[in-house]
C-alpha cells in the first residue's frame, strides 16, 4: 500500500464490498476453550494452521 497510499480509500471500499458479497474469503484455524490456547499457539508457531489462528473462549 505504501506506493499507492492515494488509493487507500478505493481499496477499503472495494475490498469491503467483496468481503460482504463473499467474493473473497479469509481462512482461519479455530480452537475452542482457553485450555486449548497453548496448543493452538504452538500449532501456529509450527506452521500447522491456515490463515488466522483464533481461540474462542467460553
N, C-alpha and C positions, 0 to 999 in steps of 0.2 A: 504493500500500500504506500510505502514511503515515496515511491516515484510517481504516484498518482493520487496524492492527497486531495487534489482539487476535485476528484471524482468520488470521494468517500460517501457523500450523501446519496449518489446514484447507486453505489454498491449496497448500502444499507437498505435502500428502498427495494431494489431488485431482489437481493438475497432474502429479505424478509418475506416478500411475496412468494418466492419459490419455496421457502420453508413452509409457509401457511398452506400453499397448494400441494404440498408433498411432492413437488417436482424433484427436490433433493432431500436426502435424509442424512441423519447423523447416526453413526453406530456407537453403541455403548455396551459395556460389560457391567452387569448389575449384580451386586451381592445383597444379601438380606441379613440385618442384625449387626449390632455393634460387636458381638462376639466374633464375627467373621471379618472384621475390619483389618486385623493384622495379616491374615492370609490374603485378603484382597490386595493389600498394599504390596506384599511380596510377589504376588502373581503379576501385578502391574510392573514391578521392577524387573521381573524375569522376562517380560515381553509376552506374557501369556494372555493378555487382554486385547480386546478390539475397541478402538476409539477411546472414549472417556470411561474411566472407572468410577462407578457410583456405588455407594453402600447406603441402602435405605435403613434408617434407624427406626426401631419400633417405638 
